[in-house]
Amino acid sequence: MRLGINLGYWGAGMDGDNLAVAQEADRLGYDVCWAAEAYGSDAATVLSWVAARTERIDVGSAIFQIPARAPAMTAMTAATLDSLSGGRFRLGLGVSGPQVSEGWYGVKFDKPLARTREYVEIVRRAMTRERLSYEGRHWTLPLPGGPGKPLKLTVHPQREHIPLYIAAIGPKNLEQTGEIADGALLIFPSAEHIEDTAIQYLRAGREKAGKTMEDFDVCPTLPLAVGDDVNALADLFRPYTALYVGGMGSREQNFYNRLAQRMGYEKEAVEIQDKYLSGDKAGAAAAIPHRLIDQTTLLGSVERIADRMAAYAAAGVTTLTLAPAGFTLDERITALRAGTEALERAGLA
């Protein structure tokens, strides 16, 4: 099992620290460094900066938001980043959520599966550097009856095939991801539940495409905190978990809330969302069961984290992406180093 690092969002006053974390991950032999975007920092600019200041580690978008860019622009960006980084780019895509898609980008959040499938087809077709034409329900290239003509990408990517990942949570999205992508970006994964909540659907998609899981990257992100008091460490992530389970998307379309329910926390997920959406964020955080946090993070001593890593590897995870917690750069670097030590102790390096 390989290790990755997730820097999350930039622009919150920690950009220098984030770069130092990426550089230390590069030195330690981490496999990939991911960056996110929502409605603040964009991932493409961050990844170009990280790629320019590192030597070996891959850089990946987790994610480029599908409503933010035309698919041809995503192909251009991917080709450019792969060329500039010397073949170290991984393209992660996702539909985002209804609040961001419609509120920030003005793009209707409908038919997310069909839109994702067409988007991936256009991106991959553009990356072949053949003249681009496409007829779908959501995109038609060139537009009919106008001056447009089929064009081809002028930039040469470093590689013929850039790995393409999709952020997926729901069963239908997971199955489609297994069918059309090279990897899946997962969040709030529990080693005890990941087969039932994710991998079985990815496997079904691979089988539909006539493929196996052997060449597919199962890539969940987990917060990591090192210390002796597991309960205190878990409390650090109560606001984070409450935000996703309680406040992401909308009451009707919160994918993370549904995931918590599929993991067996039906009653708790409803209570967390009710409190969060009513403005009681502290109450929502307090309502999160300790076990839910412990199952979806890596907490405790290096030995305990090593045992958890072994469980994820046994469950089918191929790249474990860490989000090292800490109030200072030194604490984040310490957590990062603990990740490599735990991987070695688990016999997975």
C-alpha positions in Angstrom: 0.0 0.0 0.0 1.2 3.5 -0.9 0.9 6.7 1.0 -0.4 10.0 -0.2 -0.8 13.5 1.4 -3.8 15.7 1.1 -3.1 19.5 1.6 -6.8 20.4 1.5 -7.5 24.1 0.6 -5.0 26.9 0.3 -5.3 30.5 1.1 -6.0 30.2 4.8 -2.7 31.7 5.9 -0.8 28.3 5.9 0.5 28.3 2.3 4.1 28.2 3.4 3.5 25.4 5.8 1.5 23.5 3.2 4.5 23.7 0.8 6.8 22.5 3.5 4.6 19.6 4.2 4.5 18.7 0.5 8.3 18.9 0.4 8.7 16.7 3.4 6.3 14.2 1.9 8.4 14.2 -1.2 11.6 13.6 0.8 9.9 10.8 2.8 8.8 9.0 -0.4 5.1 9.6 -0.3 3.5 8.7 -3.6 1.2 11.6 -4.4 0.2 15.0 -3.1 -3.4 16.1 -3.6 -4.9 19.6 -3.4 -8.6 20.5 -3.2 -10.8 23.4 -4.4 -14.2 24.6 -3.5 -14.8 28.4 -3.8 -11.5 29.7 -2.6 -8.1 28.5 -3.9 -8.1 26.7 -7.2 -6.3 23.4 -7.3 -4.5 23.8 -10.6 -2.5 26.8 -9.5 -1.6 25.1 -6.2 -0.5 22.0 -8.0 1.8 23.8 -10.4 3.4 25.5 -7.4 3.9 22.3 -5.5 5.2 20.5 -8.6 7.8 23.2 -9.2 9.1 22.9 -5.7 9.2 19.1 -5.4 11.2 16.5 -7.3 9.5 13.0 -7.2 6.1 13.1 -5.7 3.0 13.0 -8.0 0.6 15.9 -7.8 -3.1 15.4 -8.1 -6.4 17.3 -8.1 -8.8 16.2 -5.4 -10.7 17.5 -7.0 -11.1 19.6 -10.1 -14.8 20.5 -10.0 -16.7 19.5 -13.1 -19.1 22.5 -13.0 -16.2 24.9 -12.8 -14.5 24.0 -16.2 -15.5 23.0 -19.6 -14.1 19.5 -20.3 -11.8 20.7 -23.0 -10.2 23.2 -20.5 -9.7 20.4 -18.0 -7.9 18.4 -20.7 -5.7 21.5 -21.5 -4.9 21.9 -17.8 -4.1 18.2 -17.3 -1.8 18.1 -20.3 -0.1 21.3 -19.2 0.4 20.1 -15.6 1.7 16.7 -16.7 4.1 18.4 -19.1 5.4 20.9 -16.6 5.7 18.3 -13.8 7.6 15.8 -15.9 4.8 13.3 -16.0 3.7 13.6 -12.3 0.1 14.7 -12.6 -3.0 12.8 -11.6 -6.4 14.1 -12.7 -9.1 13.9 -10.0 -12.7 15.0 -10.9 -15.9 15.5 -9.0 -19.3 17.1 -9.4 -19.0 19.0 -6.1 -22.4 19.7 -4.5 -25.6 21.5 -5.2 -24.7 24.6 -3.1 -21.4 25.2 -4.8 -22.4 24.1 -8.3 -25.5 26.3 -8.4 -24.5 29.0 -6.0 -20.9 29.6 -7.1 -20.8 28.4 -10.7 -24.4 28.9 -11.8 -24.5 25.3 -13.1 -27.6 23.3 -12.4 -26.9 20.3 -10.2 -28.8 17.7 -12.2 -27.9 14.4 -13.8 -24.5 14.2 -12.1 -23.8 10.6 -13.3 -24.6 11.3 -16.9 -22.7 14.6 -16.8 -19.6 12.9 -15.3 -19.6 10.2 -17.9 -19.8 12.6 -20.8 -17.2 14.9 -19.2 -14.7 12.0 -18.8 -15.3 10.9 -22.4 -14.6 14.3 -23.7 -11.5 14.8 -21.6 -10.1 11.5 -22.6 -10.9 12.1 -26.3 -9.2 15.5 -26.2 -6.1 14.0 -24.5 -5.6 11.6 -27.5 -4.8 14.8 -29.5 -7.2 13.8 -32.2 -9.6 16.4 -33.5 -12.4 16.8 -30.9 -16.0 16.2 -31.7 -18.7 15.0 -29.4 -22.5 14.6 -29.4 -24.0 14.1 -26.0 -27.0 15.2 -23.9 -24.9 17.8 -22.0 -22.2 18.8 -24.4 -22.0 19.0 -28.2 -18.7 19.8 -29.8 -18.5 21.7 -32.1 -21.7 23.6 -31.6 -24.0 22.9 -34.6 -24.8 25.6 -37.2 -21.9 27.9 -36.2 -18.3 28.7 -37.1 -16.8 26.2 -34.7 -14.8 23.3 -36.1 -13.2 20.2 -34.5 -9.8 21.2 -33.0 -7.1 19.2 -31.4 -5.0 19.7 -28.4 -1.7 21.4 -29.2 0.1 20.6 -26.0 1.9 17.3 -25.7 1.3 15.6 -22.3 4.4 13.9 -20.8 2.5 10.6 -20.9 0.0 9.0 -23.3 -2.3 8.2 -20.4 -2.8 10.5 -17.4 -4.4 8.6 -14.5 -8.0 9.8 -14.0 -9.7 9.5 -10.6 -13.3 10.4 -9.6 -14.5 11.4 -6.1 -17.4 9.1 -5.4 -19.6 8.3 -2.4 -22.9 6.9 -3.5 -23.4 3.4 -4.8 -24.3 4.4 -8.4 -21.4 6.9 -8.6 -19.0 4.3 -7.2 -20.1 1.7 -9.8 -19.7 4.2 -12.6 -16.3 5.2 -11.3 -15.1 1.7 -11.3 -16.3 1.4 -14.9 -14.8 4.6 -16.4 -11.9 5.7 -14.1 -8.5 4.6 -13.1 -9.1 5.2 -9.4 -11.6 6.4 -6.8 -11.1 9.2 -4.3 -13.0 8.3 -1.1 -13.7 10.3 2.1 -14.8 9.1 5.5 -13.7 5.6 4.8 -14.0 3.0 7.5 -11.8 -0.2 7.1 -14.7 -2.1 8.7 -17.3 -0.9 6.2 -15.3 0.0 3.1 -16.1 -3.3 1.3 -19.9 -2.8 1.8 -20.0 1.0 1.3 -17.5 1.4 -1.6 -15.4 -1.5 -2.9 -18.3 -3.8 -3.9 -19.7 -1.1 -6.1 -16.3 -0.3 -7.6 -15.8 -4.0 -8.3 -19.1 -4.2 -10.1 -18.2 -1.3 -12.3 -14.9 -2.9 -13.2 -16.6 -6.1 -14.1 -19.1 -4.2 -16.2 -16.1 -2.8 -18.2 -14.5 -6.2 -18.4 -11.7 -5.3 -16.0 -10.5 -6.3 -12.5 -9.6 -4.4 -9.4 -5.9 -5.2 -9.9 -5.1 -2.1 -11.8 -7.5 0.2 -10.0 -6.4 2.7 -7.3 -8.6 2.7 -4.2 -7.6 6.0 -2.6 -9.3 7.2 0.6 -8.3 10.2 2.6 -8.0 10.0 6.4 -7.0 12.6 8.9 -4.0 11.6 11.0 -3.2 12.6 14.6 -0.5 11.1 16.8 -0.6 10.9 20.5 -1.5 8.9 23.6 -5.0 10.2 24.3 -7.2 8.8 21.5 -10.4 10.4 22.9 -8.8 13.9 23.0 -7.4 13.3 19.5 -10.9 12.3 18.2 -12.4 15.5 19.7 -10.1 17.5 17.4 -12.1 16.2 14.4 -15.6 16.8 15.8 -16.0 20.1 13.9 -14.7 18.5 10.7 -17.0 15.6 10.9 -20.0 17.7 11.9 -19.4 20.0 8.9 -19.5 17.1 6.4 -22.2 14.9 8.0 -24.3 17.8 9.1 -23.7 20.8 6.9 -22.5 19.8 3.4 -24.8 19.9 0.4 -28.4 20.3 1.6 -30.8 18.4 3.8 -32.0 16.4 0.8 -28.6 16.0 -0.9 -25.9 15.4 1.7 -23.8 12.5 0.4 -21.7 12.3 3.6 -24.8 12.1 5.8 -26.1 9.2 3.7 -22.7 7.5 4.0 -22.8 7.7 7.8 -26.2 6.1 7.7 -25.0 3.3 5.5 -22.2 2.7 8.1 -24.9 2.1 10.7 -25.3 5.6 12.2 -28.8 6.3 10.9 -30.2 7.9 14.0 -27.0 9.8 14.9 -26.7 11.2 11.3 -30.2 12.6 11.4 -29.5 14.3 14.8 -26.2 15.7 13.7 -27.8 17.2 10.6 -30.8 18.6 12.4 -28.5 20.4 15.0 -26.1 21.7 12.4 -28.7 23.1 10.0 -30.5 24.7 13.0 -27.3 26.6 13.8 -26.2 24.5 16.8 -22.8 23.5 15.4 -21.4 22.7 18.9 -24.4 20.4 19.5 -23.9 18.7 16.2 -20.2 18.1 17.0 -21.1 16.8 20.5 -23.6 14.4 18.9 -21.0 12.6 16.8 -20.3 9.1 18.3 -16.6 8.7 19.2 -16.6 5.4 17.3 -17.6 7.1 14.0 -14.6 9.5 14.3 -12.3 6.7 15.3 -13.4 4.5 12.4 -12.8 7.3 9.8 -9.4 8.7 11.0 -6.0 7.4 12.1 -5.5 8.2 15.8 -3.2 7.3 18.6 0.3 5.8 18.8 2.4 4.7 15.8 1.6 1.1 16.7 -2.2 1.7 16.8 -2.0 3.6 13.5 0.0 0.7 12.0 -2.7 -1.7 13.0 -5.3 0.5 11.3 -3.2 0.8 8.2 -3.0 -3.0 8.0 -6.8 -3.2 8.2 -7.2 -0.7 5.3 -4.7 -2.7 3.2 -6.5 -5.9 3.9 -9.8 -4.3 3.0 -8.5 -3.4 -0.5 -7.1 0.1 -0.1 -4.1 0.7 -2.5 -3.2 4.3 -1.7 -3.9 5.7 1.7 -4.0 9.5 1.6 -3.2 11.2 4.9 -4.2 14.6 6.1 -1.8 15.2 9.0 -3.3 17.3 11.8 -1.4 19.8 13.9 -1.6 23.4 15.2 2.0 24.0 14.1 4.1 23.0 11.1 6.3 20.9 13.4 3.3 18.9 14.6 2.2 18.3 11.0 5.6 17.2 10.0 5.8 14.9 13.0 2.5 13.3 12.0 3.7 12.9 8.4 6.8 11.1 9.6 4.7 8.9 11.9 2.7 7.9 8.8 5.8 6.4 7.1 6.9 4.8 10.3 3.5 3.2 10.8 3.5 1.9 7.2 6.8 0.3 7.8 5.7 -1.3 11.1 2.7 -2.7 9.4 5.0 -4.3 6.8 3.3 -2.4 4.0 6.2 -0.2 2.8 
